[in-house]
């Protein structure tokens, strides 16, 4: 997994660029490198809990699912299997939940809180 991560409006996760310091080629619009060190798992989980507060439509749910799956990948890379399992369950619950179902979102938030409290 890439050590550099990108955090933008459209993408959150490992840097997918092939090389970090290659000469700017035709078609490459970005002159600056927007990647940085991977955030801690705790920071990712806090971000997911805040993101859960804004789930109102399909794009919100998709973005939150992306954050959960990315945090799960980071947990697995760090060997934090308990947290990864809780995040997988949260992702399954969010996928199955109806939009604006406050009880389901509360249960998902509880799973994220358990993941925050879980040790490796």
LODRENVO-629756 format. One record per residue (C-alpha): x, z, y; residue in three letters. Coordinates in Angstrom, 3 decimals, padded with zeros to 6 digits. Layout:
BEGIN
X Z Y ALA
...
REM end
This chain:
BEGIN
000.000 000.000 000.000 UNK
001.181 -000.818 003.472 UNK
002.542 002.110 005.454 UNK
001.198 000.661 008.692 UNK
-002.534 000.831 009.405 UNK
-004.800 -000.955 011.860 UNK
-007.690 000.807 013.569 UNK
-009.921 -001.551 015.497 UNK
-013.571 -002.371 016.050 UNK
-013.648 -004.930 013.250 UNK
-011.184 -003.464 010.738 UNK
-009.848 -000.082 009.676 UNK
-007.250 000.024 006.932 UNK
-003.809 -001.106 005.799 UNK
-002.084 -003.782 007.850 UNK
-002.699 -007.082 006.048 UNK
-000.115 -009.126 007.907 UNK
002.625 -010.576 005.748 UNK
005.583 -009.707 007.952 UNK
005.972 -007.272 010.779 UNK
008.702 -008.899 012.861 UNK
008.378 -012.617 012.458 UNK
008.663 -015.087 015.261 UNK
005.377 -015.969 016.907 UNK
004.071 -019.141 015.300 UNK
001.483 -021.619 016.449 UNK
-001.951 -020.178 015.978 UNK
-000.823 -016.540 016.123 UNK
-002.737 -015.093 019.045 UNK
-001.484 -011.535 018.938 UNK
001.836 -010.919 020.586 UNK
001.804 -007.159 020.056 UNK
001.759 -005.212 016.820 UNK
-001.391 -003.071 016.746 UNK
-000.504 -001.243 013.555 UNK
000.639 002.365 013.351 UNK
001.232 005.050 010.751 UNK
-001.662 005.803 008.408 UNK
-003.864 008.626 009.680 UNK
-004.115 011.743 007.563 UNK
-006.894 011.972 005.003 UNK
-008.338 014.911 006.959 UNK
-008.564 012.745 010.086 UNK
-010.280 010.000 008.100 UNK
-012.825 012.449 006.705 UNK
-013.592 013.838 010.164 UNK
-014.119 010.291 011.394 UNK
-016.509 009.558 008.511 UNK
-018.606 012.634 009.342 UNK
-018.910 011.489 012.946 UNK
-019.705 007.944 011.808 UNK
-022.537 009.272 009.602 UNK
-024.311 010.474 012.744 UNK
-024.682 006.871 013.936 UNK
-026.051 005.230 010.762 UNK
-029.250 003.570 011.950 UNK
-028.982 -000.046 010.725 UNK
-027.234 -002.145 008.065 UNK
-024.097 -002.826 010.171 UNK
-023.686 000.933 010.743 UNK
-024.035 001.610 007.033 UNK
-021.542 -001.160 006.173 UNK
-018.999 000.201 008.653 UNK
-019.383 003.738 007.291 UNK
-019.032 002.464 003.717 UNK
-015.838 000.689 004.745 UNK
-014.458 003.939 006.176 UNK
-015.391 005.869 003.031 UNK
-013.791 003.293 000.733 UNK
-010.639 003.192 002.860 UNK
-010.367 007.000 002.775 UNK
-010.891 006.889 -000.993 UNK
-007.989 004.438 -001.353 UNK
-005.801 006.740 000.752 UNK
-006.789 009.755 -001.398 UNK
-005.934 007.903 -004.590 UNK
-002.593 006.810 -003.121 UNK
-001.833 010.462 -002.310 UNK
-002.941 011.673 -005.751 UNK
-005.973 013.560 -004.401 UNK
-008.339 012.711 -007.251 UNK
-010.978 015.376 -006.504 UNK
-011.399 014.080 -002.975 UNK
-011.456 010.482 -004.182 UNK
-014.211 011.276 -006.710 UNK
-016.327 012.990 -004.054 UNK
-015.870 010.027 -001.715 UNK
-016.881 007.579 -004.458 UNK
-020.051 009.606 -005.002 UNK
-020.725 009.595 -001.244 UNK
-020.286 005.800 -001.173 UNK
-022.721 005.362 -004.086 UNK
-025.264 007.631 -002.389 UNK
-024.940 005.808 000.920 UNK
-025.390 002.443 -000.776 UNK
-028.562 003.663 -002.511 UNK
-030.006 005.533 000.490 UNK
-032.733 004.100 002.656 UNK
-031.881 003.720 006.326 UNK
-032.973 006.632 008.522 UNK
-033.360 008.890 005.466 UNK
-032.120 012.123 007.008 UNK
-032.133 014.033 003.715 UNK
-029.894 011.437 002.022 UNK
-027.513 011.352 005.004 UNK
-027.370 015.158 004.941 UNK
-026.441 015.094 001.242 UNK
-023.730 012.521 001.943 UNK
-022.421 014.698 004.765 UNK
-022.321 017.616 002.326 UNK
-020.201 015.524 -000.068 UNK
-017.801 014.651 002.756 UNK
-017.590 018.353 003.695 UNK
-016.797 019.191 000.065 UNK
-014.104 016.517 000.100 UNK
-012.638 018.085 003.233 UNK
-012.530 021.484 001.534 UNK
-011.253 020.174 -001.820 UNK
-007.652 020.633 -002.722 UNK
-005.707 017.898 -004.432 UNK
REM end
